[in-house]
Amino acid sequence: MAPSNGAGSPAPAPSTDTDGARPNGTQPSQEGSPITDELWKAMKQIIDHLYSHRESDGHDPSKVFHKKVNKRALPDYYEVIKEPVAFSTLKAKVQNREYTAFSDFAKDCALIPYNAQTYNRPEAGAYQDAITIKTVMEQEFQKIVEQKLVTADVGVLPDLGEIPPASPRPVEEEEEEEEEDDEDDDDDEPEDSDEDGPKRKRRRGPRSLAAITKREGGSREDAQKGADADSRKRRGRPPRVDTPMEARIKAVLKGIRKYKNDVGQIMIHQFEKLPDKTSMPDYYQEIKEPIAIEIIKRKQKRKKYQSVDHFMRDINTMFNNAKSYNQDESQIYKDAVALQEEAHKLAEAEKSKPDDEYVMEEGRLPLPNGILHNGELWKVGDWVHIQNPNDVTKPIVAQIYRTWQDTEGQKWVNACWYYRPEQTVHQHEKHFYPAEVVKTGQYRDHHIDEIIDRCFVMFCTRYSRGRPRGFPKDKEVYVCDSRYNEEKHKLNKIKTWASCLPDEVRDKDYEMDLFEGQKRTKKVPSPLLHMLKDDAKETDEIPKPRWGADNAPPIVGAVFKGPRDENVST
């Protein structure tokens, strides 16, 4: 991935004054020169502008850089980043006049976007915000050069070296990505494709209980009983519940896929992925904001866009990059011009449509701000207890992924279930924490009335250190360190907790009340160990769980004596 630092950036033009003097007779600061009062003031103004900068759609790219990364939330950050810097660092050092030269201030400024691009992947919001913030820094530095407060060679961001290439994604993130890609495959199919061969049929996932109730005229209870046999299988991803803005963005992405150039090629194919860095290193020296359709789609799926205009900024950057790098007469240059024009037409057409034209399939009306029920607001990311028709003493532990309203005004949530150990099928030597739950691939619809109360699930690395600040002491707090593969009956250790959370809350953290010392929680043997037969053998067939109601976890799991898988959590 291309470095987004001062390397290759045009240096500010030097002063045309022969003596380099400013109107008041003072000299601009040079390398090693002390910082004048006027320059201290200008440095403070630079920081103020970084804090206050907003993009045209109101997005605040500075927000993630206000403070240093929380070490408890991302402990590996400080293993990767050796010189962490935030806006608060700059502000404190300027207020206390700790910098001995402007070049030290410039280095700290450069470290902020450099660190963000080193740690994050190109599709991450922090990576994209870092590019924007770096551009603002360069503009502010140019101003103080023009004011002759510093010389042109000092008033630039230093080159901190090449951004290291992104490491392979953890297995869990790859699985999540594949599931997301499956969810939106249909969006990639041109609506009026005229390619040879029959059109591919639209794939449909399991219908939601809300839809079954509505279409078949039954009650919620009837829907649960009558759901098809696939309802117990791994759903994989929550249903689509797009806001009108999200639907407009998807329409633009889908629309630009159908255009062909004069030689019959689908034009967008050339913009799907970024060029290979090893074969085209010069591209990354020239292009400072590399972006491709695959990155834009990932940002869209992870809800990183705040408006259609915010999305179109990336679309414009992608096509402008192609026009900047390629010759005017080249095919890719011509395709970039044509697609950029069509993308703008599509975006304007979508923006002109009223919101009620974007009602989701089955009549779902998104409720992105959550659902107010029984005096409480229930929103995406909340951990909840849901009624368990199989066992009222063991409510379903779940996290809300979607909130919506059906055509009859009924409010619904889609939630990812977390099983208790006794609801899983596992190898007999498996041990669990006393309050452990495991993430499943079950994303189920529940009427808002089915929510009982709040709970909380913590990743194992934080559970031993404290509890969520302000969370009521009478509510259950669970610990999780495994992802449950219900088809293979495997409990795989989670490497990246963020990959388990809804897109909307992956970048958010919660404060904790820490224990006085680290609390050591000892794992205990399987709660189902008593079910293992005395004559059980490793070659026995893996037993199946015992199911009850359709829209509930198993009544009880099972235990077997098969060999322990080295990749399975112990």
Summary of the structure (lengths in Angstrom):
residues: 570
radius of gyration: 27.7
end to end distance: 37.3
largest distance: 96.2
contacts: 1628
relative contact order: 0.10
helix: 36%
strand: 15%
